[in-house]
């Protein structure tokens, strides 16, 4: 490693709103702070907006900076970030999400830092291909500057190579990891009572922003055929979003109003996962959703669409069920299969937890990032 007492890392992210990528960054910073503070100092910078995660980063004892953007694609922030890199004597720049990728890479180039890592948490390659020409040029230049891209799944890596034309040697797969000690099966029966759900009711659950790409409408369509055969079933939707009114209207039209519960954003997802009998992820597009790994770590049997990195985690019929995206009929059939066989649900849940313990623990994830930091400082 570079001959310094500690290496200084700048984590650059689009904002401090609560999202999957932002929460994973918070977790990574927290664990590096806890286990590797003898090797690294950390600074976190938002290039766009503040938000509820700002205080949580500050509570970790890391310097936290916000550079608000004046418009949607404010390249003047490049110079502010470059100044921050020089002032904090940054050795490594790690970027999370598309806008931060571009700002961070160009700023690092201006500041003379070559150890730049992009954390590709979800594949938006199709959106990228249809984005404005100047954004594609800026991204292409930024990726030439980047030392390595950490992709959360093999599918994300494949899309980077095929659609964004990134050279394979620049992309390293680092799967998301879960704290399996925290996310484990526990009794939260009080949470059922809090939500007015009796002990005999079967609970289906989905966690994710209420927007079209998450595929909630296909789940609601699938529920219409489930309730007729298993009337003592409810489905909990955890997450906020502008699509909520439309989904509630859809449920009402299908006479499902008494069987669906929209909770909005929650900070008790761990407890909610533990009252789910089946976890459902009906997404149209995904990278590698961390909440799926969390549910599996809690021994909850999962039904998920075969998109993104999900097939890298779920082996159909072994540790979960896979269904095609945008296919309510197949989703309905999978739900009915698991509802009809409680013992199989238990076995699938047990195998799901073992999968996470063996291959998707957060300790393995952090170790791989630390190795990547050391490699980038050595310029290998």
C-alpha positions in Angstrom: 0.0 0.0 0.0 1.0 3.6 -0.5 3.5 4.7 2.2 1.1 6.8 4.3 -0.2 6.3 7.9 -3.7 6.1 6.6 -5.3 6.4 3.2 -8.0 9.1 2.8 -11.2 7.9 1.0 -13.8 10.2 -0.5 -17.2 8.6 -1.0 -19.2 10.6 -3.6 -22.9 10.0 -4.0 -25.8 11.6 -5.8 -27.6 12.6 -2.5 -28.6 11.7 1.0 -32.1 10.5 0.2 -33.0 7.0 1.4 -32.5 4.5 -1.4 -30.9 1.1 -1.7 -27.6 2.3 -3.0 -27.4 5.1 -0.5 -28.1 2.7 2.4 -25.5 0.3 1.2 -23.0 3.1 1.1 -23.9 4.0 4.7 -23.4 0.4 5.7 -20.0 0.2 4.0 -18.7 3.5 5.5 -19.9 2.3 8.9 -18.1 -1.0 8.7 -14.9 0.5 7.4 -15.1 3.0 10.2 -15.6 0.2 12.7 -13.1 -2.4 11.5 -10.5 -0.5 9.4 -10.1 2.9 11.0 -6.4 2.1 11.4 -6.1 2.0 7.6 -8.5 4.6 6.3 -10.0 8.0 6.9 -13.3 8.7 5.2 -15.1 11.7 3.8 -18.6 11.5 2.4 -19.9 14.1 -0.1 -23.3 14.5 -1.8 -23.3 16.1 -5.2 -26.9 17.2 -5.4 -29.0 17.1 -2.3 -29.2 16.6 1.4 -31.6 14.2 3.0 -32.3 12.0 6.0 -29.1 10.0 5.6 -26.9 13.0 6.2 -27.3 12.8 10.0 -26.7 9.1 9.9 -23.4 9.6 8.1 -22.4 12.4 10.5 -23.2 10.1 13.5 -20.5 7.7 12.3 -17.9 10.4 12.9 -17.0 11.0 9.2 -16.8 14.4 7.6 -19.9 15.0 5.6 -20.2 17.6 2.8 -23.0 18.7 0.5 -22.5 20.5 -2.8 -26.1 21.4 -4.0 -26.5 21.3 -7.8 -28.0 24.3 -9.5 -29.6 22.3 -12.3 -30.1 18.7 -13.3 -26.5 18.2 -14.7 -24.3 20.7 -13.0 -20.8 20.1 -14.2 -19.5 23.1 -12.2 -19.5 20.8 -9.2 -16.5 19.1 -10.7 -14.3 22.0 -9.5 -15.8 22.1 -6.0 -15.1 18.3 -5.7 -11.6 18.7 -7.0 -10.9 21.4 -4.4 -12.3 19.1 -1.7 -10.0 16.3 -2.9 -7.0 18.5 -2.7 -8.0 20.0 0.7 -8.6 16.6 2.3 -5.6 15.0 0.7 -7.8 12.3 -0.8 -6.0 9.1 -2.0 -9.1 7.2 -3.2 -12.3 8.5 -4.8 -15.3 6.1 -4.7 -18.4 7.1 -6.6 -22.0 5.7 -6.2 -24.7 6.3 -8.9 -24.4 7.8 -12.4 -24.1 11.5 -11.7 -21.5 11.0 -9.0 -19.6 8.7 -11.3 -19.1 11.5 -13.8 -18.4 14.4 -11.3 -16.1 12.2 -9.2 -14.0 10.8 -12.0 -13.4 14.1 -13.7 -12.7 15.9 -10.4 -10.2 13.2 -9.4 -8.4 13.6 -12.8 -8.2 17.4 -12.2 -6.9 16.8 -8.7 -4.3 14.2 -9.8 -5.9 11.2 -8.1 -5.8 8.0 -10.1 -7.3 5.6 -7.5 -11.0 6.0 -8.6 -13.6 3.3 -8.0 -17.1 3.4 -9.4 -19.7 1.3 -7.4 -22.2 0.1 -10.0 -25.2 -0.9 -7.9 -27.9 -1.3 -10.5 -27.9 -1.7 -14.3 -29.4 1.4 -16.0 -27.6 0.6 -19.2 -30.7 0.9 -21.4 -31.5 4.3 -19.9 -27.9 5.3 -20.5 -28.1 4.3 -24.2 -31.1 6.6 -24.6 -29.6 9.5 -22.6 -28.4 12.7 -24.2 -25.2 12.5 -26.2 -23.2 14.8 -23.9 -24.0 12.6 -20.9 -22.7 9.5 -22.8 -19.5 11.4 -23.8 -19.0 12.5 -20.2 -19.5 9.0 -18.9 -17.2 7.5 -21.5 -14.5 9.9 -20.5 -15.1 9.3 -16.8 -14.8 5.5 -17.1 -11.4 6.0 -18.8 -10.3 7.7 -15.7 -11.7 5.1 -13.3 -9.4 2.4 -12.0 -12.0 -0.2 -11.4 -15.8 -0.6 -11.5 -17.3 -2.7 -8.7 -20.4 -4.3 -10.1 -22.9 -5.9 -7.7 -23.7 -8.8 -10.0 -22.5 -10.7 -13.1 -25.6 -9.3 -14.9 -24.6 -5.8 -14.2 -21.0 -6.5 -15.3 -22.4 -8.1 -18.6 -24.5 -5.0 -19.3 -21.5 -2.7 -18.7 -19.5 -4.6 -21.2 -22.2 -5.0 -23.8 -24.1 -1.7 -23.7 -21.6 0.7 -22.2 -18.6 -0.8 -23.9 -16.5 -1.0 -20.8 -13.4 -3.2 -21.0 -13.7 -6.4 -19.0 -10.5 -5.9 -17.1 -12.0 -2.8 -15.5 -15.0 -4.5 -13.9 -14.8 -6.5 -10.7 -17.9 -8.2 -9.2 -18.5 -7.5 -5.5 -21.8 -8.9 -4.5 -23.9 -7.1 -1.9 -23.6 -8.6 1.5 -25.9 -8.9 4.5 -25.3 -8.8 8.2 -26.5 -12.3 8.9 -26.2 -11.8 12.7 -28.7 -8.9 12.5 -30.9 -10.4 9.8 -32.1 -13.7 11.2 -35.3 -15.3 12.1 -36.9 -13.7 15.2 -40.3 -13.5 16.8 -42.0 -10.2 16.2 -45.6 -11.2 16.8 -46.2 -7.8 18.4 -45.7 -6.3 14.9 -48.6 -8.4 13.6 -50.8 -7.1 16.5 -49.6 -3.5 15.8 -50.8 -3.9 12.2 -54.1 -5.6 13.1 -53.1 -8.9 11.6 -54.2 -12.0 13.6 -51.9 -15.1 14.1 -53.8 -17.3 11.6 -53.4 -14.9 8.7 -50.8 -15.6 6.0 -48.7 -12.5 5.3 -47.1 -11.8 1.9 -44.8 -8.9 1.8 -42.9 -6.7 -0.7 -40.4 -4.0 0.0 -39.5 -1.3 -2.5 -40.3 2.1 -3.9 -43.8 2.4 -5.4 -42.8 3.1 -9.0 -43.5 1.1 -12.2 -40.0 -0.5 -12.5 -40.7 -2.4 -9.2 -43.6 -4.3 -10.8 -46.2 -3.9 -8.0 -49.1 -3.8 -10.4 -48.3 -7.3 -11.6 -48.3 -8.5 -8.0 -51.7 -6.9 -7.4 -53.1 -8.6 -10.5 -51.7 -11.9 -9.2 -53.3 -11.4 -5.8 -56.7 -11.4 -7.4 -56.4 -15.1 -8.1 -54.8 -15.9 -4.7 -57.4 -14.5 -2.4 -60.2 -16.7 -3.9 -58.3 -19.8 -2.8 -56.6 -18.5 0.3 -59.0 -15.8 1.6 -57.1 -15.4 5.0 -54.1 -13.8 3.3 -52.9 -10.2 3.3 -50.1 -8.6 1.3 -48.0 -5.8 2.9 -46.5 -3.1 0.6 -43.5 -1.4 2.3 -42.2 1.7 0.6 -43.3 5.2 -0.6 -43.7 6.6 -4.0 -45.9 8.6 -6.4 -47.4 5.3 -7.8 -49.2 4.6 -4.5 -52.6 6.1 -5.4 -52.7 4.2 -8.7 -51.9 0.9 -6.9 -54.5 1.5 -4.2 -57.1 2.2 -7.0 -56.1 -1.0 -8.8 -56.5 -3.0 -5.6 -59.9 -1.5 -4.9 -61.1 -2.3 -8.4 -60.1 -5.9 -7.9 -61.9 -6.0 -4.6 -58.6 -6.5 -2.7 -58.9 -3.5 -0.5 -59.3 -5.7 2.7 -56.3 -7.8 1.7 -53.6 -5.2 0.9 -51.8 -2.9 3.4 -49.8 0.1 2.2 -47.4 1.1 4.9 -45.4 3.7 3.1 -41.7 4.3 4.1 -40.7 2.4 7.2 -37.6 2.2 9.4 -38.6 -1.2 10.8 -38.0 -3.3 7.7 -36.1 -5.9 9.7 -39.1 -6.5 12.0 -41.5 -6.5 9.1 -39.5 -9.1 7.2 -39.8 -11.4 10.2 -43.6 -11.4 10.0 -43.7 -12.2 6.3 -44.6 -15.8 5.4 -43.5 -15.2 1.8 -41.4 -12.3 0.5 -42.2 -11.2 -3.1 -40.0 -9.2 -5.4 -41.9 -8.5 -8.7 -39.5 -6.1 -10.2 -39.3 -5.4 -14.0 -35.6 -4.5 -13.6 -33.0 -4.8 -10.8 -29.3 -5.0 -10.1 -28.9 -7.2 -6.9 -31.6 -6.0 -4.5 -30.2 -6.0 -0.9 -33.7 -6.5 0.6 -34.0 -9.8 -1.1 -30.8 -11.0 0.6 -32.1 -9.6 3.9 -35.3 -11.5 3.6 -33.5 -14.7 2.7 -31.1 -14.2 5.6 -34.3 -14.1 7.8 -35.2 -17.5 6.4 -38.2 -16.1 4.6 -39.0 -18.0 1.4 -38.8 -15.6 -1.6 -40.5 -15.4 -5.0 -38.7 -13.0 -7.3 -38.5 -12.2 -11.0 -35.6 -13.6 -13.0 -34.0 -10.2 -13.8 -30.7 -8.6 -13.0 -28.5 -10.4 -10.5 -31.4 -12.3 -8.9 -30.8 -15.6 -10.7 -27.2 -15.4 -9.3 -28.8 -15.7 -5.8 -31.9 -17.8 -6.2 -31.8 -21.4 -7.6 -35.4 -22.0 -8.6 -37.1 -24.6 -6.4 -34.1 -24.8 -4.0 -33.8 -21.6 -2.1 -36.6 -19.6 -3.7 -38.8 -19.4 -6.7 -38.1 -17.5 -9.9 -40.8 -16.1 -12.2 -40.6 -14.1 -15.5 -41.1 -10.3 -15.1 -44.4 -8.7 -16.0 -46.2 -12.0 -15.8 -49.0 -12.0 -13.3 -50.1 -15.5 -14.1 -46.8 -17.1 -13.3 -46.5 -15.0 -10.2 -49.9 -16.1 -9.1 -49.0 -19.8 -9.7 -45.8 -19.4 -7.6 -47.6 -17.8 -4.7 -50.3 -20.6 -4.8 -47.6 -23.3 -4.8 -46.0 -21.9 -1.7 -49.2 -21.2 0.1 -50.3 -24.8 -0.5 -47.2 -26.3 1.1 -46.2 -24.7 4.4 -43.5 -27.3 5.1 -41.8 -26.6 1.7 -41.8 -22.9 2.6 -39.9 -23.7 5.8 -37.3 -25.8 3.9 -36.8 -23.1 1.2 -36.4 -20.5 3.9 -33.7 -22.5 5.6 -31.8 -23.1 2.4 -32.1 -19.4 1.6 -30.4 -18.4 4.8 -27.6 -20.8 4.2 -27.1 -19.3 0.7 -26.6 -15.9 2.2 -24.4 -17.1 5.0 -22.1 -19.0 2.5 -21.8 -16.4 -0.3 -23.4 -13.1 0.5 -22.3 -12.0 4.0 -21.4 -8.3 4.5 -18.0 -9.3 6.0 -17.0 -10.8 2.6 -18.3 -7.7 0.8 -16.2 -5.3 3.0 -13.1 -7.4 2.7 -13.3 -7.3 -1.1 -13.6 -3.5 -1.0 -10.7 -3.1 1.3 -8.6 -5.4 -1.0 -9.7 -3.2 -4.0 -8.7 0.0 -2.2 -5.2 -1.5 -1.5 -4.9 -2.6 -5.1 -5.9 0.8 -6.4 -3.3 2.5 -4.2 -0.7 0.2 -5.6 -1.8 0.8 -9.1 -1.9 -2.8 -10.0 
